Amino acid sequence: MTNSTSSKNYAKALAEIAQDKVMSYDDIKRDLDITESILESSNELKSILENTTISNTIKTDIVNEVFKNQINEKIINFLKILINKSKFNEFSEIKNEFEKILDDVNNIKRVEVVSAVPLTDEHKSRITEKLKNKLGKEVIPNWVEQPEIMGGLVIKIEDDVIDSSIKKKLENLEITI
């Protein structure tokens, strides 16, 4: 899913809170995680807050009640802004965009490594180390097994894909024949 420009802008606004030292990046992330957890535990709450036919006053009162003593007042105010701008439905996208900013701040790159079979800890360690050296960042891999690739690896780094799978090699062979 492609995140909207407004989601990126709201995430940048959250990052500015940290840059201005009002809250730390980690505290903002923690509060966003708590908010997400509460929203996921109550579909009714999420539906109410995303519903544009319910008055913003009612929704902000609900946010005050549900999130007080749970998260920082700055993040509660941020949620109210999302309500008032009819952007609450973008909360998950905003959180994802903020996490990308946090990864950049912490020099972290998340990658997906797809293999046909389970990899040993030694293989995982070697792959992670090679990616770390190539990218010049701390690497957090997400290991995925997909037997249909038959062998080799597929490495996904944001929009880039390095496909050294046997399936891809066979497909390329078919094209040249």
Secondary structure, 3 states (H helix, E strand, C coil): CCCCHHHHHHHHHHHHHHHCCCCCHHHHHHHHHHHHHHHHHCHHHHHHHHCCCCCHHHHHHHHHHHHCCCCCHHHHHHHHHHHHCCCHHHHHHHHHHHHHHHHHHCCEEEEEEEECCCCCHHHHHHHHHHHHHHHCCEEEEEEEECHHHCCCEEEEECCEEEECCHHHHHHHHHHHC
